[in-house]
Amino acid sequence: MSAAPKLDAPPRMRVDEFLVWAEGRPGRYELNAGEIVAMSPQRARHADAKFAVQTTLKSAIRRGALPCRMCLDGTTVQIDHETAYEPDALVCCGGGDLIETHIVASGALRLDPPGLDLALADLSEDDDPA
């Protein structure tokens, strides 16, 4: 078992403090209920899945002529005063403060607004090796 890396940070912090702490620091981190969580290095399979989801979301937004954009991962999203995540894909619509998180294991993903329906199968990696 390896020891957790020393983060040189207070044991708990708020999102505004976390963003200042994380700026320019090597590695990637999220804040969960006030505690810093180091993110694991990304594997190729996860990167492929993220790309498939991002590409599908961007295509669906264009097809629907929606006033939204697909934001790449790396965008920190504040959930509350002590929690901030970096989602793998994010649909940004307008300038509102509302953020909804959707976790889907089967069936369809409904994003409303903006009124986007996607079958979960459409979000998976294309089996075509080309």
Kinemage of the C-alpha trace (Angstrom):
@kinemage 1
@onewidth
@group {chain A} dominant
@subgroup {mainchain}
@vectorlist {calphas} color= white
{ca met a 1} P 0.000 0.000 0.000
{ca ser a 2} L 1.352 3.429 -0.880
{ca ala a 3} L 0.962 6.473 1.313
{ca ala a 4} L -1.219 9.346 0.165
{ca pro a 5} L 0.839 12.219 -1.240
{ca lys a 6} L 1.430 15.181 1.071
{ca leu a 7} L -0.699 17.982 -0.335
{ca asp a 8} L 0.538 20.899 1.820
{ca ala a 9} L -3.039 22.073 2.342
{ca pro a 10} L -5.371 22.616 5.276
{ca pro a 11} L -7.429 19.546 6.224
{ca arg a 12} L -10.651 21.213 5.008
{ca met a 13} L -11.340 24.140 2.708
{ca arg a 14} L -14.047 25.902 0.756
{ca val a 15} L -14.164 26.032 -3.043
{ca asp a 16} L -12.759 29.573 -3.287
{ca glu a 17} L -9.764 28.554 -1.147
{ca phe a 18} L -9.354 25.323 -3.131
{ca leu a 19} L -9.219 27.150 -6.480
{ca val a 20} L -6.441 29.421 -5.194
{ca trp a 21} L -4.571 26.422 -3.723
{ca ala a 22} L -4.863 24.346 -6.929
{ca glu a 23} L -3.834 27.135 -9.356
{ca gly a 24} L -0.513 26.231 -11.012
{ca arg a 25} L -0.072 23.114 -8.862
{ca pro a 26} L 1.027 19.965 -10.718
{ca gly a 27} L -1.535 17.165 -10.844
{ca arg a 28} L -5.309 17.302 -10.904
{ca tyr a 29} L -7.542 17.596 -7.876
{ca glu a 30} L -11.196 17.831 -6.911
{ca leu a 31} L -12.754 19.041 -3.702
{ca asn a 32} L -15.285 16.708 -2.097
{ca ala a 33} L -17.115 17.941 1.016
{ca gly a 34} L -14.179 20.220 1.863
{ca glu a 35} L -11.488 17.565 1.389
{ca ile a 36} L -8.966 17.584 -1.459
{ca val a 37} L -8.981 14.449 -3.584
{ca ala a 38} L -6.063 13.755 -5.936
{ca met a 39} L -7.280 12.429 -9.281
{ca ser a 40} L -5.712 9.266 -10.661
{ca pro a 41} L -3.756 9.376 -13.911
{ca gln a 42} L -6.024 8.791 -16.880
{ca arg a 43} L -5.860 5.467 -18.753
{ca ala a 44} L -6.329 5.122 -22.512
{ca arg a 45} L -9.695 3.338 -22.182
{ca his a 46} L -11.100 6.158 -20.059
{ca ala a 47} L -9.768 8.773 -22.510
{ca asp a 48} L -11.446 6.905 -25.396
{ca ala a 49} L -14.763 6.778 -23.521
{ca lys a 50} L -14.574 10.499 -22.689
{ca phe a 51} L -13.858 11.361 -26.309
{ca ala a 52} L -16.837 9.274 -27.481
{ca val a 53} L -19.172 10.984 -24.996
{ca gln a 54} L -17.862 14.473 -25.812
{ca thr a 55} L -18.147 13.877 -29.575
{ca thr a 56} L -21.681 12.509 -29.271
{ca leu a 57} L -22.808 15.414 -27.087
{ca lys a 58} L -21.296 17.986 -29.455
{ca ser a 59} L -22.961 16.341 -32.475
{ca ala a 60} L -26.333 16.214 -30.721
{ca ile a 61} L -26.085 19.896 -29.771
{ca arg a 62} L -25.337 20.825 -33.390
{ca arg a 63} L -28.078 18.550 -34.764
{ca gly a 64} L -30.600 20.115 -32.408
{ca ala a 65} L -29.380 23.656 -33.176
{ca leu a 66} L -29.281 24.211 -29.416
{ca pro a 67} L -27.857 27.409 -27.884
{ca cys a 68} L -25.283 25.357 -25.960
{ca arg a 69} L -21.747 24.129 -26.228
{ca met a 70} L -19.891 21.019 -25.137
{ca cys a 71} L -17.186 21.976 -22.646
{ca leu a 72} L -14.152 19.725 -22.457
{ca asp a 73} L -12.976 18.154 -19.237
{ca gly a 74} L -10.775 20.276 -17.038
{ca thr a 75} L -13.534 22.790 -16.338
{ca thr a 76} L -14.068 22.933 -12.588
{ca val a 77} L -17.734 22.945 -11.596
{ca gln a 78} L -18.725 24.197 -8.150
{ca ile a 79} L -21.455 21.982 -6.708
{ca asp a 80} L -21.725 23.777 -3.352
{ca his a 81} L -19.418 25.818 -1.074
{ca glu a 82} L -17.248 22.775 -0.239
{ca thr a 83} L -17.452 20.643 -3.389
{ca ala a 84} L -16.000 21.179 -6.865
{ca tyr a 85} L -15.575 18.516 -9.544
{ca glu a 86} L -14.001 18.270 -12.993
{ca pro a 87} L -16.579 16.334 -15.038
{ca asp a 88} L -15.422 14.401 -18.101
{ca ala a 89} L -17.990 16.193 -20.269
{ca leu a 90} L -20.147 19.203 -19.631
{ca val a 91} L -22.955 20.814 -21.631
{ca cys a 92} L -23.005 24.580 -21.056
{ca cys a 93} L -26.173 26.506 -21.949
{ca gly a 94} L -26.667 30.201 -21.286
{ca gly a 95} L -25.158 31.986 -18.342
{ca gly a 96} L -27.264 30.582 -15.517
{ca asp a 97} L -25.930 29.223 -12.263
{ca leu a 98} L -27.960 26.000 -12.379
{ca ile a 99} L -25.836 22.860 -12.633
{ca glu a 100} L -27.442 19.452 -12.865
{ca thr a 101} L -25.525 16.187 -12.692
{ca his a 102} L -26.854 13.128 -14.461
{ca ile a 103} L -25.513 9.617 -13.933
{ca val a 104} L -27.082 7.034 -16.218
{ca ala a 105} L -26.347 3.288 -16.231
{ca ser a 106} L -28.848 2.224 -18.907
{ca gly a 107} L -31.549 3.585 -21.165
{ca ala a 108} L -31.396 7.239 -22.190
{ca leu a 109} L -29.795 10.412 -20.948
{ca arg a 110} L -32.169 13.392 -20.842
{ca leu a 111} L -30.682 16.875 -20.502
{ca asp a 112} L -33.493 19.361 -20.036
{ca pro a 113} L -32.753 22.117 -20.571
{ca pro a 114} L -31.611 22.150 -23.325
{ca gly a 115} L -33.979 19.354 -24.428
{ca leu a 116} L -31.387 16.793 -25.456
{ca asp a 117} L -32.146 13.058 -25.448
{ca leu a 118} L -29.378 10.532 -26.099
{ca ala a 119} L -29.480 6.757 -25.892
{ca leu a 120} L -26.751 5.500 -23.593
{ca ala a 121} L -25.564 3.238 -26.431
{ca asp a 122} L -24.882 6.378 -28.507
{ca leu a 123} L -22.466 7.592 -25.839
{ca ser a 124} L -20.302 4.494 -25.934
{ca glu a 125} L -17.153 4.077 -27.949
{ca asp a 126} L -17.611 3.248 -31.635
{ca asp a 127} L -16.437 -0.319 -32.331
{ca asp a 128} L -15.216 0.693 -35.806
{ca pro a 129} L -11.399 0.750 -35.586
{ca ala a 130} L -11.111 3.272 -38.452
